[in-house]
Amino acid sequence: MAHGEAFPEQTAAGPGLGRVVVAGGTGLVGRALVKTLVARGAEVAVLTRRPGTAVLPPGAKALGWEHPALALEGAGAVFNLAGEGIADRRWTSSRKRALLQSRVAPTEDLVAALAACTRRPSVLVNASAIGYYGARPDDTPVSEASPAGAGFLPELCQAWEAAALPAVELGVRVVLPRIGVVLAEQGGALPKMARPVRLYAGACLGQGRQGLSWIHLRDLVNLLVEAAANPAWDGPVNATAPEPVSHAVFMALLAKRLHRPLLPIPGFLTHAALALALGELGRELLLHGAFVYPGKAEALDFPFRFPSPEAALEDLL
């Protein structure tokens, strides 16, 4: 197992979850979650559009989406991480529709399947994202009680969460982890951020004041498992580390860890270049941000192993 991957650690979750269903279990977070659940003794079924080619850890099985109610019947918990990569390519109108539908449609299918079950899972952990809060122009702390922002990402997250909430009426506890920037050794944002720094071409994006709210992959996986196993977890939960930082501070820490300098490129140049190259995606995802704090997780005494960016970077790099 790679050093930065999720390990099968016990959290405060107590007894095992028994049989578990994971939708979207083949992505970066899903693979780490499935591996941890299997290691903790859960029987894991992964709902995937390509069950014949899905590569899963030993002990997990792949199921298609043809009959999701059969997969959910009698399961202890459902995790929904389904959705196409938000930063994979430029946001055209068709791309934005695909990003929305890849999240909303599977969620609606899962809720319909829950309604068809006679022995329903007790909990649905349905992923969301800190994009819910949109761009915050200053370092004002953002909590689970903060209102939704404006723009495509807030609209997407609101629709995603709204698709999951009807499960509450079925007697299913719904947890909505609003996931921050996931830091992992292999995949996700960190390798993309580290590559230019390693090549002596790293620089801050824009003015660098935008908030970067992040979480180590291992902490995220343990948080998701805890959210499913502990009945005290409910509703929106910020899945971010306790120490969000500005983009400039994170880049400085990354450069220090890699023993490289950052190029002193004026912020207006990187801003213009990103806006030109990536359009709306560059503006919303890279040039804007928020300082999001995990108020609920901390109130519930969740044990973050990597609360600071220094600790996370030391582990992953």
Secondary structure, DSSP 4 states (H G I P E B T S, - for coil): --TTSPP----TT-S---EEEEETTTSHHHHHHHHHHHHTT-EEEEE-S-TTT----TTEEEE-SS-HHHHHTT-SEEEE-----TTSS---HHHHHHHHHHHHHHHHHHHHHHHH-SS--SEEEE-EEGGGG---SS--EE-TTSPP-SSHHHHHHHHHHHHHGGGGGGT-EEEEEEE-EEE-SSSSHHHHHHHHHHTT----STTS-SEE-EEEHHHHHHHHHHHHH-TT--EEEEES-S--EEHHHHHHHHHHHHT-PPP---HHHHHHHHHHHHTHHIIIIIS---EE--HHHHHTT---S--SHHHHHHHH-
